[in-house]
Structures are given as structure tokens and as C-alpha cells.
Amino acid sequence: MSEAIIELVDLTKKYGEKTAVNQLNLSINKGEIFGLLGPNGAGKSTTILMMIGLSEPTSGTVKVCGFNSTRQPMMVKKRVGYLPDDVGFYDDLSARENLIYTARLNRVSAAEAAVRADSLLERVGLSHAKRQKAGTFSRGMRQRLGLADVLIKQPEIIILDEPTLGIDPEGVREFLDLIRTLSRDEGLTVLLSSHHLHQVQQICDRVGLFVQGRLIAEGTVESLSRELFAGEPLLIEVEADALTDDMVEAVRGIEHVLRVEREERRLRLGCAQDVSPQVARTLVEQGAALTGLTKKQYGLDEIYHRYFEGSDSNDREGSKLAGLKAKAARQGT
Ligand SMILES: Nc1ncnc2c1ncn2[C@@H]1O[C@H](COP(=O)(O)OP(=O)(O)OP(=O)(O)O)[C@@H](O)[C@H]1O
């Protein structure tokens, strides 16, 4: 049976009139990689701060590793490593010296600190640079050193805030592989807050979608996809040199096309079955020159797009979002 390592119950945080986190209920299991997703200002950072005991909830409770983060913050801090999007190091110290310094702050003996530092530098692929000053590190190297830095106290949970920001694609791939391996090999629980849907989809076992302080959906990418796109298992994306309203209407009329979204010269079609030949033929008959046609199953990109359609800031609310918020309010979530 799965064991909850993070438990949020009716967690609420208000800043004056502003409700940053609104009655959040969430359970994260030991060894799970959980993705926190949501637009800016959705309440992700506030939730993380309450989890690690750096912010006090207005009401509700947060328990991490069995400890109440508000009443026993030191117990929680011992067990949780937090990697912010830009880690601060002593730039004049070497990578190894920085790690040993952090270990010593966490009351690890000098001998043990050296052993852990060497082993972690190897683990994150920085052995070759361990005597190099942290100030000379590239962004990707700094993030890998950051990961070693949060792991040196041997936490049970690591929380990563946009950890791959500014890293090149190869570096991102390596970094994500490393996180996945750590979780699988050592049962480490990982909480990843990110806007990079593709990356989240690659490594997270489960994701939670936050909007305006509420968790509006949570589950595996497959279950969210099933929930949102029932009856529309296939997405066809088609691009043409130009699209007219008549063309869009003609495509809408094709059997098994259930939903049509238009984005400049691109159409996204939610379909009950593969009708790409009919779509291509219809557009060509209408005088369009096709510049691209792809088929895919729904992923996190489409899920996110669906949920956050028209809501790229706190102040704009699309109808979909308004509907979901109403649903969330009815369910009291
Ligand atoms: N110290 C504070 N005082 C007042 N309001 C705050 C404070 N911290 C956060 N907020 C507000 O609470 C809301 C949630 O902010 P939070 O930083 O948790 O969002 P987020 O999802 O982490 O956003 P981002 O993706 O931009 O980091 C926002 O409206 C923000 O302006």
C-alpha cells in the first residue's frame, strides 16, 4: 500500500484580503515524483513555503514525514531538501568545499562530509570539476551542484523549483535522468514545480494543476487525459498557408471531428478517430496548401492548454476556467 509522506489538509494561506492558497487537500506518496503546475501566481511557491515550515498557514494543516511543518519546522527541515531556481554558493570556494560547508552546517562530521561530498559530486557528474571554484560554473553545472547540495543532508524529500531554467537541452535531459534515477534507486520523493510541461510529463508520476490558489485537478497524465478528452482520443494538428472561416467550417463538418480550435494558420482537432485523410482532402478542396499535418495522443501540453485556455494571467479568466472554478467551488475543493 502506498504511504503518504506529504499530507495537506484544508490548507489555506491568506495575505490580507488575498487568498494565495485556498483549502488545499493533497497527499503525496513516498517515492513519488509529483509535478506542481500552474500559471504565475497560482499559489505553488506559497504551498511549498508552508510545506517546509517557512510560512504559517492561515488555517488547515501540513504534515511532512509525519511532522507538522508549522509546529515542528526543524524536524521537517532535516528531512527536506529545497532547491530554488537559482542556488546561492560561495563563489570563491570550490564545488567540494561548498558541499562540505553545507554538510557541516547540517551537523555532519568532517570525515563523513568529505565522503558524502565526493560521492555526490560523482553522482551528479561533477567529479572532474570538484576543485573548481563554484563562481566559474555554468548554469547547468550550478544546478547539478545544487542538487548535490540538497542531497548532502540525505533528505527523504527534495523540492525543486524550476530546476532546469536556463540549462541547455542536453543538460536538461541529463538532469531529469538523474532525478528519476535518484527517486527510483533511493526511494526519494520529489516535488517539482515547473512551467516546462514536456519535462514534467517526462518524469512525473502524477501532477497537480493549480489555479488561483486551488488545486483544480490532480492525477497521472493518462487519467487527466481520459477525464478531459473522453471520446476524443486523437488530436490532429493541421497547418496551412492560409485559413478562411469557410475552411474551418468545412473541417468542422467532417464526421468524427468533435472539437476545432483555431490558432492563426493552425487547426487543432479533437477527433473520435483518425480522419486525417479527410481533413487534408477537405482543406485542399477548399483551396488551402497544407504545410503540415500531425497526429498525436493527448499529453500534458493539451491538458494544460484545455484547463488554462484563456487564463494566462490572474486577471483574465476564460470560460473553461470559470466553469472549472465553479465546479471546484461546488465540490468544495
Ligand atoms: N508575501 C506575500 N504578500 C502578499 N501576497 C503574496 C505574498 N506572496 C505571494 N503572494 C500572492 O499570493 C499569490 C500566490 O503566489 P505564489 O508565489 O505562491 O504563486 P506561484 O504559483 O508560485 O507563482 P510563480 O509561478 O510565479 O512562482 C499571488 O497572487 C501572489 O501575489
The ligand as an SDF file (V2000), in Angstrom:
LIG
                    3D

 31 33  0  0  0  0  0  0  0  0999 V2000
    4.3600   37.7400    0.8500 N   0  0  0  0  0  0  0  0  0  0  0  0
    3.2580   37.9790    0.1210 C   0  0  0  0  0  0  0  0  0  0  0  0
    2.4450   39.0080    0.3870 N   0  0  0  0  0  0  0  0  0  0  0  0
    1.3220   39.2290   -0.3280 C   0  0  0  0  0  0  0  0  0  0  0  0
    0.9140   38.4550   -1.3670 N   0  0  0  0  0  0  0  0  0  0  0  0
    1.6900   37.4120   -1.6900 C   0  0  0  0  0  0  0  0  0  0  0  0
    2.9020   37.1060   -0.9760 C   0  0  0  0  0  0  0  0  0  0  0  0
    3.4480   36.0010   -1.5200 N   0  0  0  0  0  0  0  0  0  0  0  0
    2.6310   35.6360   -2.5440 C   0  0  0  0  0  0  0  0  0  0  0  0
    1.5860   36.4790   -2.6410 N   0  0  0  0  0  0  0  0  0  0  0  0
    0.4700   36.3660   -3.6020 C   0  0  0  0  0  0  0  0  0  0  0  0
   -0.0870   35.0730   -3.4900 O   0  0  0  0  0  0  0  0  0  0  0  0
   -0.4090   34.5470   -4.7730 C   0  0  0  0  0  0  0  0  0  0  0  0
    0.2900   33.2260   -4.9790 C   0  0  0  0  0  0  0  0  0  0  0  0
    1.6800   33.4690   -5.1590 O   0  0  0  0  0  0  0  0  0  0  0  0
    2.7660   32.3030   -5.3630 P   0  0  0  0  0  0  0  0  0  0  0  0
    4.0980   32.9570   -5.3930 O   0  0  0  0  0  0  0  0  0  0  0  0
    2.5360   31.2430   -4.3730 O   0  0  0  0  0  0  0  0  0  0  0  0
    2.3910   31.7620   -6.8250 O   0  0  0  0  0  0  0  0  0  0  0  0
    3.2040   30.7450   -7.7610 P   0  0  0  0  0  0  0  0  0  0  0  0
    2.2050   29.7620   -8.2540 O   0  0  0  0  0  0  0  0  0  0  0  0
    4.3650   30.2090   -7.0360 O   0  0  0  0  0  0  0  0  0  0  0  0
    3.6720   31.6730   -8.9480 O   0  0  0  0  0  0  0  0  0  0  0  0
    5.0360   31.5880   -9.8380 P   0  0  0  0  0  0  0  0  0  0  0  0
    4.8210   30.5010  -10.8450 O   0  0  0  0  0  0  0  0  0  0  0  0
    5.0600   32.9470  -10.4710 O   0  0  0  0  0  0  0  0  0  0  0  0
    6.1700   31.3540   -8.9070 O   0  0  0  0  0  0  0  0  0  0  0  0
   -0.0490   35.6270   -5.7800 C   0  0  0  0  0  0  0  0  0  0  0  0
   -1.1930   36.3680   -6.0840 O   0  0  0  0  0  0  0  0  0  0  0  0
    0.9610   36.4720   -5.0530 C   0  0  0  0  0  0  0  0  0  0  0  0
    0.9260   37.7980   -5.4980 O   0  0  0  0  0  0  0  0  0  0  0  0
  1  2  1  0
  2  3  1  0
  2  7  2  0
  3  4  2  0
  4  5  1  0
  5  6  2  0
  6  7  1  0
  6 10  1  0
  7  8  1  0
  8  9  2  0
  9 10  1  0
 10 11  1  0
 11 12  1  0
 11 30  1  0
 12 13  1  0
 13 14  1  0
 13 28  1  0
 14 15  1  0
 15 16  1  0
 16 17  2  0
 16 18  1  0
 16 19  1  0
 19 20  1  0
 20 21  2  0
 20 22  1  0
 20 23  1  0
 23 24  1  0
 24 25  2  0
 24 26  1  0
 24 27  1  0
 28 29  1  0
 28 30  1  0
 30 31  1  0
M  END
$$$$
